[in-house]
Amino acid sequence: MILQSVAGGILGKAAFAGGAGSAVLGLVLHLTIMCAMAAIYWLACRRWPRMIEKPLQAGVAYGL
């Protein structure tokens, strides 16, 4: 149901009736968003080295 709720961002309430297909879509969406967030953080670290020096503060600020 968690992955179907992620797919619900695209499919709406129909995601919960979509079975395994909508769960796979939710997984793909989740992984895509996760990789994009990690890539943006990595690019920001290259521009601002202080993020590497203070990873805890940078991670909390990025998460917010």
N, C-alpha and C positions, 0 to 999 in steps of 0.2 A: 504494500500500500504506500510505502514511503516513496518508492521510485515512481509509482503511478501519480502521486501528488506532484512530483517534479514535472512529469509529462503534462499534468493538468495546466501548467503555464501556457502550453500551446493548444492542447486539446479541450481544455475546460473539464466539465464534469464527465464527459464521455471517456476520459482517461481511466476512470475507475471501472468501467465496463469493458475496457479494451484487453484485459487479461495480460498475458505475458508480453504481447506486442507493445503495449503502452509502458510496461515495466522496463523493457529494453530501451525504448525511446527515452524514458526518464534517466536510465543509467548513462546513455550516450550524452544526454544534455548535461547531466551532473559532471561527467568527466570533462566535457568541453569547457564548461564554466570553470572548473578547477584548474585546468591547464592554462586557460586565459588569465586567470588571477595570478597564477605562479609566474607566467611570462611577464606580466605587467610589473610584478614585484621585482623580478630579476632585472628588467630594463631600468627600473627606478634605482636599484642598487648600483648599477653601472654609472648612472648619472650623478648620484649622491652617495659617495663612499661612506658617509657617516652612518648610513643605514646598516652597513656591515660592521662598523665599530660598535654600534649600539643596537644589536638585533632584537632584543626584547622590547625596547621602546618603539622601534620602527615597526615591529610586527603588531603590537597593540594598536598603534596609530593607524596602520593599514587596515587592520580588522574593523576598526570603528568606521 
